[in-house]
């Protein structure tokens, strides 16, 4: 044992910016949820984007289906297991906890919001806002980017850029797939993306807080 504290999963240099982004994302989630509560049709903004990407044909449909699979239970479990295994091999158990808890809370929050908002697509049984697939994939990318930022020792500008770029690429890819396959409205996708942006930084801060307190208790007990 070296006695050195475990690396934080939320780098201190990123806290302020990601905290602000999380607050803004939360606001967007709430506003969209209020606007589309109980709706079963696309809004005006949805129509603009759906017309461009809805109903894609081969070979792009296969790309959309492959991307969609990564948000399905089997695909999601595969990604999470691979990420947690990597964290354990690198001796970063706190990072492994963030992978499971951060992604899990993002999906859980999206699921809860679906029932609260009650927006549907293709029938009453298909709750759509926010997109759980988009929330998952964005959250996963955010967690991986946060861990890479800490591992590489990136500063505020580079670290924030990496985290936001990862979230944007992942959210855009999964969002495109969901709209192209007709599974979600574009605003559902935006809601899922913002759900992950709101939940993951808060979860990372909480994991650091709890792990830090547990470490303090352990050090006091060894004295």
Residue, then its C-alpha position, 0 to 999 in steps of 0.5 A: x500500500x502506498x497510502x496515496x488517495x485513490x484518483x478521483x473519478x471527477x477531476x477537480x479541474x472539471x467540476x465547475x464546468x460540468x456542474x454548470x452543464x449539468x444544471x443547464x441539462x436538467x433545465x432542458x429535461x424539465x422544460x421538454x418534459x413539461x412541453x410534451x407531457x401526455x403528447x402522442x405526436x411529434x412537435x414542430x421541431x421534431x418534424x424538421x429533423x424527422x423528415x431528414x432521417x426517418x425511415x433510412x434504407x440499406x445499408x444505413x438501416x443496418x448501421x442504425x440497427x447495430x447502433x441501437x443494439x448497443x443500447x439494448x440490454x445485451x449490448x449495454x451489458x457487454x459494454x459495461x462489463x468490458x469497461x468494469x473489467x478494464x477498470x479492475x485491470x487498471x486497479x481503478x475500482x472507484x472508476x468501476x463503481x462509476x461505470x455501473x452507478x453512473x450508467x445505471x442511474x442515467x437509465x433509471x432516471x430516464x425510465x422514471x421520467x418516461x412514466x412521469x411525462x407520459x409521452x408516447x410514440x406508435x401507441x399508448x404502450x410505447x413511452x418515449x420521453x426521454x430516450x433511454x437508449x440515448x441516455x445510456x450511450x451518452x452516459x457510458x461515453x461520459x464515464x469513459x471520457x471522465x476516466x480517460x481525462x483523469x488517467x491522462x492528467x488532462x487540464x480543464x480545457x482539454x478535459x472538458x473538450x474531451x468529455x463534451x466531444x464524447x457525449x456529443x458523438x455518442x448522443x448524436x450517433x444513438x440519437x440518429x439511430x433512434x430517430x431513423x428507426x422510428x423509435x423516438x422523436x428527436x426531442x426524446x433524443x435531446x431529453x435522453x442526452x441531457x439526462x445523461x449530462x445531468x446525472x453523470x457529473x452528479x454521480x461522479x461527485x457523489x462516488x468521490x464523496x462517499x469513497x473519500x469518507x470511507x477512506x477517512x474512516x479506514x485510516x482512522x481505524x488503523x491508527 
